Amino acid sequence: MQPSTLKIKISAARTLMVGGSFMFLGVLFGAFGAHALKAMVEPKLLETWETGVKYLLLHGLSLLAMGIIVQITELQLIWSRRLITAGVSLFSFNCILYVLSGIKTFAMIVPVGGVLMLVGWILFAVEVFRAPKHS
């Protein structure tokens, strides 16, 4: 079997690396929350932890899909990828930091991440809608 001559676009590779990293961290933090953290924090904080992990995993998977889209189409999705990455970073990691530290400032940053994710998804939809279509 000959090696593939397919060259991956830099933007696709970066997006796939970020998406894969988010998936890795989501599994890692999810396992930690389910096993070690469960006995250490109250149920409400564990729920916050799980929400952060859930968004990290879902958006990690979404970034993997976006990386594939960028690779196989002409769509660049520059701002949607950036805003979703920044948004999930602020949202998920601040949920996690809040649970670990109890510092309320981290909890106050979480909604900023949520807004960035929403704007990123709107931009994704707009770029896909505006893209040239063929049958």
C-alpha positions in Angstrom: 0.0 0.0 0.0 1.4 3.4 -1.0 1.4 6.3 1.5 -1.3 8.8 1.0 -0.4 11.9 -1.0 -3.2 13.9 0.7 -1.8 17.0 2.4 -3.8 18.4 5.2 -4.5 22.1 5.3 -2.9 23.9 8.3 -6.2 25.3 9.4 -7.8 21.9 9.3 -4.9 20.3 11.2 -5.0 23.0 13.9 -8.8 22.6 14.3 -8.4 18.8 14.5 -5.7 19.1 17.1 -7.8 21.4 19.3 -10.8 19.2 18.9 -8.8 16.1 19.8 -7.3 17.9 22.8 -10.7 18.9 24.0 -12.0 15.3 23.6 -8.9 14.0 25.6 -9.4 16.5 28.4 -13.2 15.9 28.4 -12.6 12.2 29.0 -9.9 12.9 31.6 -12.0 15.4 33.5 -15.1 13.2 33.2 -13.3 10.2 34.7 -11.9 12.3 37.5 -15.3 13.8 38.2 -17.0 10.4 38.2 -14.5 8.7 40.5 -12.3 11.0 42.6 -14.3 14.3 42.7 -17.6 12.7 43.4 -16.7 12.1 47.1 -15.0 15.5 47.5 -17.7 18.0 46.5 -21.4 18.6 47.0 -23.8 17.5 44.3 -24.5 21.0 43.0 -20.7 21.5 42.3 -20.5 18.1 40.7 -23.3 19.1 38.4 -21.3 22.2 37.4 -18.3 20.0 36.8 -20.4 17.7 34.6 -21.8 20.6 32.6 -18.3 21.9 31.9 -17.1 18.4 30.8 -20.2 17.9 28.7 -19.7 21.2 26.8 -16.0 20.4 26.4 -16.8 17.0 24.8 -19.6 18.2 22.6 -17.6 21.1 21.2 -14.5 19.0 20.9 -16.5 16.7 18.6 -17.9 19.7 16.8 -14.4 21.1 16.2 -13.3 17.7 14.8 -16.3 17.9 12.4 -15.3 21.5 11.5 -11.7 20.4 10.8 -13.0 17.8 8.3 -15.3 20.4 6.7 -12.4 22.8 6.3 -10.2 20.1 4.8 -12.7 18.8 2.2 -14.6 22.0 1.3 -13.7 25.6 0.4 -15.3 26.8 3.7 -12.8 28.3 6.1 -15.0 28.8 9.1 -12.3 31.1 10.6 -14.3 33.1 13.1 -16.7 30.3 14.0 -13.8 28.0 14.9 -12.1 30.8 16.8 -15.1 31.8 18.8 -16.2 28.3 19.6 -12.7 27.4 20.7 -12.5 30.5 22.9 -16.1 30.1 24.1 -15.7 26.5 25.2 -12.4 27.3 26.8 -13.9 30.0 28.9 -17.0 28.1 29.6 -15.7 24.6 30.4 -12.4 25.5 32.0 -14.0 28.1 34.3 -16.7 25.6 35.4 -13.8 23.3 36.3 -11.7 25.9 38.0 -14.7 27.1 40.0 -15.4 23.7 41.3 -11.8 23.1 42.2 -11.2 26.5 43.8 -14.5 27.8 45.0 -13.5 31.2 43.6 -16.7 32.9 42.3 -14.9 34.9 39.7 -14.4 31.8 37.6 -18.2 31.2 37.7 -18.8 34.8 36.6 -16.7 34.2 33.4 -18.7 31.1 32.3 -21.5 33.1 30.7 -19.0 35.0 28.5 -17.9 31.6 27.1 -21.5 30.7 26.5 -22.1 33.9 24.5 -18.9 33.3 22.4 -20.1 29.8 21.6 -23.5 31.1 20.5 -22.0 33.7 18.3 -19.6 31.1 16.9 -22.5 28.8 16.0 -24.4 31.7 14.4 -21.4 32.5 12.2 -21.0 28.9 11.3 -24.6 28.8 10.1 -24.3 32.0 8.2 -21.1 30.9 6.4 -22.7 27.5 5.5 -25.8 29.3 4.3 -23.8 31.7 2.1 -21.5 29.1 0.6 -22.0 28.4 -3.1 -24.1 25.3 -3.6 -24.3 22.7 -6.3 -26.5 19.8 -7.0 
